[in-house]
Protein backbone atom coordinates (compact mmCIF):
# COMPACT_ATOMS: atom_id res chain seq x y z
CA UNK A 1 0.00 0.00 0.00
CA UNK A 2 1.36 3.40 -0.99
CA UNK A 3 0.29 6.55 0.85
CA UNK A 4 1.84 9.33 -1.13
CA UNK A 5 4.13 10.43 -3.86
CA UNK A 6 7.59 9.09 -4.00
CA UNK A 7 9.91 11.74 -2.65
CA UNK A 8 13.35 11.25 -4.05
CA UNK A 9 14.41 14.67 -2.77
CA UNK A 10 13.99 13.61 0.86
CA UNK A 11 17.30 12.98 2.54
CA UNK A 12 17.59 10.31 5.20
CA UNK A 13 18.80 11.15 8.66
CA UNK A 14 22.24 9.77 9.27
CA UNK A 15 23.84 8.48 12.41
CA UNK A 16 24.86 11.47 14.49
CA UNK A 17 22.44 13.98 12.93
CA UNK A 18 20.21 14.10 15.99
CA UNK A 19 22.65 13.59 18.84
CA UNK A 20 24.56 16.41 20.49
CA UNK A 21 27.77 14.55 21.35
CA UNK A 22 30.17 16.99 19.67
CA UNK A 23 31.82 17.57 23.08
CA UNK A 24 32.61 13.88 23.48
CA UNK A 25 33.89 13.66 19.91
CA UNK A 26 35.99 16.80 20.44
CA UNK A 27 37.85 15.03 23.24
CA UNK A 28 38.62 11.99 21.08
CA UNK A 29 39.59 14.21 18.14
CA UNK A 30 41.85 16.28 20.42
CA UNK A 31 43.66 13.11 21.50
CA UNK A 32 44.03 12.05 17.84
CA UNK A 33 45.36 15.52 16.96
CA UNK A 34 47.76 15.72 19.87
CA UNK A 35 49.10 12.22 19.25
CA UNK A 36 48.28 11.39 15.63
CA UNK A 37 50.57 8.34 15.34
CA UNK A 38 48.07 5.49 14.94
CA UNK A 39 50.18 2.99 16.86
CA UNK A 40 49.55 5.12 19.93
CA UNK A 41 45.85 5.67 19.34
CA UNK A 42 44.14 3.09 17.12
CA UNK A 43 40.50 2.67 16.08
CA UNK A 44 40.16 0.19 18.95
CA UNK A 45 41.45 2.86 21.34
CA UNK A 46 38.97 5.39 19.95
CA UNK A 47 36.11 2.98 20.58
CA UNK A 48 37.36 2.05 24.07
CA UNK A 49 37.65 5.71 25.07
CA UNK A 50 34.24 6.45 23.56
CA UNK A 51 32.73 3.63 25.67
CA UNK A 52 34.50 4.90 28.78
CA UNK A 53 33.14 8.42 28.30
CA UNK A 54 29.60 7.26 27.47
CA UNK A 55 29.61 5.02 30.58
CA UNK A 56 30.76 7.99 32.67
CA UNK A 57 27.85 10.10 31.37
CA UNK A 58 25.45 7.22 32.07
CA UNK A 59 26.81 6.70 35.61
CA UNK A 60 26.41 10.42 36.34
CA UNK A 61 22.81 10.25 35.09
CA UNK A 62 23.38 12.80 32.32
CA UNK A 63 23.66 10.65 29.20
CA UNK A 64 20.13 11.52 28.04
CA UNK A 65 20.72 15.24 28.46
CA UNK A 66 24.12 14.98 26.76
CA UNK A 67 22.55 13.20 23.78
CA UNK A 68 19.76 15.74 23.32
CA UNK A 69 21.19 18.99 24.69
CA UNK A 70 24.97 18.64 24.47
CA UNK A 71 27.67 19.07 27.07
CA UNK A 72 28.40 22.05 29.27
CA UNK A 73 31.95 23.20 29.91
CA UNK A 74 31.70 21.58 33.34
CA UNK A 75 30.66 18.25 31.77
CA UNK A 76 33.49 18.50 29.24
CA UNK A 77 35.98 19.11 32.07
CA UNK A 78 34.74 15.99 33.86
CA UNK A 79 35.12 13.94 30.69
CA UNK A 80 38.65 15.29 30.21
CA UNK A 81 39.45 14.09 33.75
CA UNK A 82 38.13 10.63 32.78
CA UNK A 83 40.22 10.77 29.62
CA UNK A 84 43.31 11.70 31.62
CA UNK A 85 42.86 8.62 33.85
CA UNK A 86 42.15 6.34 30.89
CA UNK A 87 45.19 7.54 28.90
CA UNK A 88 47.44 7.13 31.93
CA UNK A 89 46.23 3.57 32.60
CA UNK A 90 45.96 2.36 29.01
CA UNK A 91 48.86 4.18 27.34
CA UNK A 92 51.10 5.64 30.02
CA UNK A 93 50.36 9.13 28.66
CA UNK A 94 49.81 12.28 30.65
CA UNK A 95 47.05 14.57 29.42
CA UNK A 96 47.64 18.18 30.43
CA UNK A 97 44.79 20.63 29.99
CA UNK A 98 44.58 24.31 30.71
CA UNK A 99 41.78 26.84 30.45
CA UNK A 100 43.91 29.99 30.23
CA UNK A 101 40.98 32.39 29.75
CA UNK A 102 38.61 30.82 32.28
CA UNK A 103 38.41 34.01 34.32
CA UNK A 104 39.09 36.35 31.37
CA UNK A 105 36.06 35.99 29.10
CA UNK A 106 36.55 39.42 27.54
CA UNK A 107 39.99 39.02 25.95
CA UNK A 108 40.47 40.34 22.44
CA UNK A 109 40.14 38.14 19.41
CA UNK A 110 43.79 38.83 18.53
CA UNK A 111 44.93 37.66 21.99
CA UNK A 112 42.89 34.49 21.59
CA UNK A 113 44.23 33.72 18.10
CA UNK A 114 47.81 34.42 19.24
CA UNK A 115 47.39 31.92 22.09
CA UNK A 116 45.83 29.27 19.80
CA UNK A 117 48.59 29.78 17.21
CA UNK A 118 51.33 29.45 19.82
CA UNK A 119 49.81 26.36 21.45
CA UNK A 120 49.04 24.47 18.23
CA UNK A 121 52.58 25.11 16.95
CA UNK A 122 53.87 22.85 19.75
CA UNK A 123 54.18 19.13 19.23
CA UNK A 124 51.54 16.86 20.77
CA UNK A 125 49.08 19.74 21.16
CA UNK A 126 45.45 20.47 20.28
CA UNK A 127 42.81 22.98 21.34
CA UNK A 128 39.15 22.34 22.11
CA UNK A 129 36.94 25.37 21.53
CA UNK A 130 33.26 26.17 21.78
CA UNK A 131 32.03 28.01 18.71
CA UNK A 132 28.54 29.39 18.22
CA UNK A 133 26.48 31.14 15.59
CA UNK A 134 22.79 31.49 14.77
CA UNK A 135 22.60 27.83 13.74
CA UNK A 136 24.72 25.91 16.21
CA UNK A 137 26.61 25.82 19.49
CA UNK A 138 29.44 23.39 18.91
CA UNK A 139 32.60 21.90 20.44
CA UNK A 140 35.41 21.35 17.94
CA UNK A 141 39.18 20.86 17.83
CA UNK A 142 41.64 23.39 16.42
CA UNK A 143 44.56 21.59 14.77
CA UNK A 144 46.39 24.73 13.71
CA UNK A 145 45.91 28.36 12.74
CA UNK A 146 46.85 30.02 9.44
CA UNK A 147 46.77 33.71 8.60
CA UNK A 148 43.19 33.29 7.40
CA UNK A 149 41.72 30.17 9.02
CA UNK A 150 41.23 28.02 12.07
CA UNK A 151 41.85 24.52 10.70
CA UNK A 152 39.76 22.04 12.66
CA UNK A 153 39.25 18.31 13.16
CA UNK A 154 35.52 18.36 13.50
CA UNK A 155 32.81 15.80 14.18
CA UNK A 156 30.27 17.76 12.11
CA UNK A 157 32.34 17.86 8.93
CA UNK A 158 33.79 21.36 9.16
CA UNK A 159 37.36 21.60 7.87
CA UNK A 160 38.05 25.21 8.80
CA UNK A 161 36.52 28.50 9.91
CA UNK A 162 37.60 31.79 8.35
CA UNK A 163 39.18 34.06 10.93
CA UNK A 164 37.38 37.00 9.30
CA UNK A 165 34.08 35.29 10.22
CA UNK A 166 35.04 34.64 13.85
CA UNK A 167 34.92 36.88 16.89
CA UNK A 168 35.01 36.89 20.66
CA UNK A 169 32.22 39.48 20.62
CA UNK A 170 28.66 38.57 21.53
CA UNK A 171 26.12 37.73 18.84
CA UNK A 172 24.44 41.10 19.34
CA UNK A 173 27.67 42.94 18.48
CA UNK A 174 28.61 40.66 15.57
CA UNK A 175 25.48 38.79 14.45
CA UNK A 176 26.95 37.25 11.26
CA UNK A 177 30.02 35.73 12.85
CA UNK A 178 31.04 32.60 14.67
CA UNK A 179 31.53 33.49 18.31
CA UNK A 180 34.37 31.72 20.08
CA UNK A 181 33.98 31.71 23.85
CA UNK A 182 37.45 32.34 25.38
CA UNK A 183 36.40 30.99 28.79
CA UNK A 184 35.62 27.62 27.15
CA UNK A 185 38.99 27.17 25.42
CA UNK A 186 40.94 24.07 26.48
CA UNK A 187 44.62 23.82 25.61
CA UNK A 188 45.47 20.11 25.41
CA UNK A 189 48.94 18.56 25.49
CA UNK A 190 49.93 14.88 25.64
CA UNK A 191 53.20 13.82 27.25
CA UNK A 192 54.77 10.49 28.15
CA UNK A 193 53.66 9.55 31.67
Wavefront OBJ file of the C-alpha trace (Angstrom):
o trace
v 0.000 0.000 0.000
v 1.362 3.404 -0.987
v 0.292 6.548 0.851
v 1.839 9.332 -1.128
v 4.131 10.428 -3.856
v 7.593 9.086 -3.999
v 9.909 11.738 -2.645
v 13.353 11.249 -4.049
v 14.412 14.667 -2.772
v 13.991 13.611 0.858
v 17.304 12.981 2.538
v 17.591 10.307 5.203
v 18.800 11.153 8.657
v 22.235 9.765 9.275
v 23.841 8.480 12.414
v 24.856 11.473 14.488
v 22.435 13.980 12.928
v 20.209 14.096 15.990
v 22.646 13.594 18.838
v 24.564 16.405 20.494
v 27.774 14.553 21.345
v 30.175 16.989 19.667
v 31.824 17.566 23.077
v 32.607 13.882 23.483
v 33.894 13.656 19.913
v 35.987 16.798 20.437
v 37.853 15.028 23.238
v 38.620 11.988 21.084
v 39.590 14.207 18.143
v 41.852 16.280 20.417
v 43.655 13.112 21.500
v 44.028 12.053 17.841
v 45.355 15.520 16.958
v 47.758 15.716 19.873
v 49.102 12.219 19.245
v 48.280 11.387 15.625
v 50.574 8.336 15.343
v 48.073 5.492 14.943
v 50.177 2.990 16.860
v 49.549 5.124 19.933
v 45.854 5.672 19.341
v 44.145 3.090 17.122
v 40.499 2.666 16.078
v 40.156 0.192 18.951
v 41.448 2.861 21.336
v 38.969 5.394 19.952
v 36.106 2.984 20.579
v 37.364 2.054 24.066
v 37.654 5.713 25.070
v 34.238 6.448 23.561
v 32.731 3.629 25.667
v 34.504 4.905 28.783
v 33.136 8.417 28.301
v 29.597 7.265 27.474
v 29.607 5.025 30.584
v 30.756 7.988 32.671
v 27.848 10.096 31.366
v 25.449 7.223 32.074
v 26.806 6.700 35.611
v 26.408 10.423 36.340
v 22.809 10.254 35.086
v 23.380 12.805 32.324
v 23.658 10.647 29.201
v 20.128 11.520 28.037
v 20.723 15.237 28.461
v 24.123 14.975 26.756
v 22.552 13.196 23.777
v 19.756 15.737 23.322
v 21.194 18.987 24.693
v 24.967 18.636 24.468
v 27.669 19.071 27.070
v 28.397 22.054 29.265
v 31.947 23.200 29.905
v 31.698 21.579 33.341
v 30.660 18.248 31.766
v 33.494 18.502 29.243
v 35.984 19.108 32.074
v 34.742 15.993 33.864
v 35.122 13.943 30.695
v 38.646 15.292 30.214
v 39.447 14.089 33.748
v 38.130 10.628 32.780
v 40.216 10.766 29.621
v 43.311 11.697 31.622
v 42.857 8.619 33.849
v 42.150 6.337 30.889
v 45.192 7.540 28.902
v 47.436 7.126 31.929
v 46.228 3.569 32.605
v 45.962 2.364 29.011
v 48.856 4.182 27.339
v 51.101 5.643 30.017
v 50.361 9.126 28.661
v 49.810 12.284 30.646
v 47.049 14.575 29.425
v 47.637 18.176 30.434
v 44.794 20.634 29.991
v 44.583 24.312 30.710
v 41.781 26.842 30.454
v 43.907 29.994 30.226
v 40.978 32.386 29.753
v 38.611 30.820 32.276
v 38.413 34.009 34.318
v 39.093 36.355 31.365
v 36.059 35.989 29.102
v 36.549 39.423 27.543
v 39.986 39.018 25.952
v 40.470 40.341 22.443
v 40.141 38.137 19.407
v 43.787 38.834 18.529
v 44.931 37.656 21.992
v 42.887 34.485 21.586
v 44.234 33.720 18.103
v 47.810 34.424 19.240
v 47.386 31.917 22.092
v 45.835 29.274 19.804
v 48.592 29.776 17.213
v 51.334 29.449 19.821
v 49.814 26.360 21.447
v 49.037 24.467 18.228
v 52.584 25.106 16.951
v 53.867 22.852 19.748
v 54.176 19.125 19.231
v 51.537 16.858 20.771
v 49.080 19.744 21.163
v 45.450 20.469 20.284
v 42.815 22.978 21.338
v 39.149 22.341 22.113
v 36.937 25.375 21.533
v 33.258 26.165 21.776
v 32.033 28.012 18.714
v 28.541 29.385 18.221
v 26.482 31.144 15.587
v 22.786 31.486 14.767
v 22.599 27.832 13.735
v 24.720 25.912 16.209
v 26.613 25.822 19.486
v 29.437 23.387 18.909
v 32.596 21.896 20.440
v 35.413 21.346 17.942
v 39.181 20.860 17.826
v 41.636 23.385 16.424
v 44.561 21.589 14.773
v 46.394 24.729 13.707
v 45.911 28.360 12.735
v 46.848 30.021 9.436
v 46.774 33.714 8.602
v 43.191 33.287 7.398
v 41.718 30.167 9.016
v 41.227 28.020 12.069
v 41.847 24.517 10.705
v 39.758 22.038 12.662
v 39.253 18.311 13.157
v 35.519 18.363 13.499
v 32.809 15.804 14.181
v 30.271 17.758 12.114
v 32.338 17.858 8.927
v 33.789 21.357 9.160
v 37.363 21.605 7.875
v 38.049 25.208 8.798
v 36.523 28.499 9.912
v 37.602 31.793 8.352
v 39.184 34.063 10.929
v 37.385 36.996 9.302
v 34.076 35.292 10.221
v 35.042 34.639 13.849
v 34.920 36.882 16.887
v 35.014 36.889 20.657
v 32.219 39.482 20.617
v 28.660 38.570 21.530
v 26.122 37.733 18.843
v 24.439 41.095 19.339
v 27.672 42.942 18.479
v 28.606 40.663 15.572
v 25.481 38.790 14.448
v 26.950 37.248 11.259
v 30.018 35.727 12.848
v 31.037 32.600 14.671
v 31.529 33.492 18.312
v 34.369 31.721 20.085
v 33.977 31.708 23.852
v 37.449 32.338 25.384
v 36.401 30.987 28.793
v 35.617 27.624 27.147
v 38.989 27.171 25.420
v 40.935 24.070 26.483
v 44.625 23.818 25.611
v 45.471 20.113 25.413
v 48.944 18.556 25.492
v 49.928 14.878 25.642
v 53.203 13.819 27.251
v 54.771 10.490 28.150
v 53.661 9.545 31.670
l 1 2 3 4 5 6 7 8 9 10 11 12 13 14 15 16 17 18 19 20 21 22 23 24 25 26 27 28 29 30 31 32 33 34 35 36 37 38 39 40 41 42 43 44 45 46 47 48 49 50 51 52 53 54 55 56 57 58 59 60 61 62 63 64 65 66 67 68 69 70 71 72 73 74 75 76 77 78 79 80 81 82 83 84 85 86 87 88 89 90 91 92 93 94 95 96 97 98 99 100 101 102 103 104 105 106 107 108 109 110 111 112 113 114 115 116 117 118 119 120 121 122 123 124 125 126 127 128 129 130 131 132 133 134 135 136 137 138 139 140 141 142 143 144 145 146 147 148 149 150 151 152 153 154 155 156 157 158 159 160 161 162 163 164 165 166 167 168 169 170 171 172 173 174 175 176 177 178 179 180 181 182 183 184 185 186 187 188 189 190 191 192 193
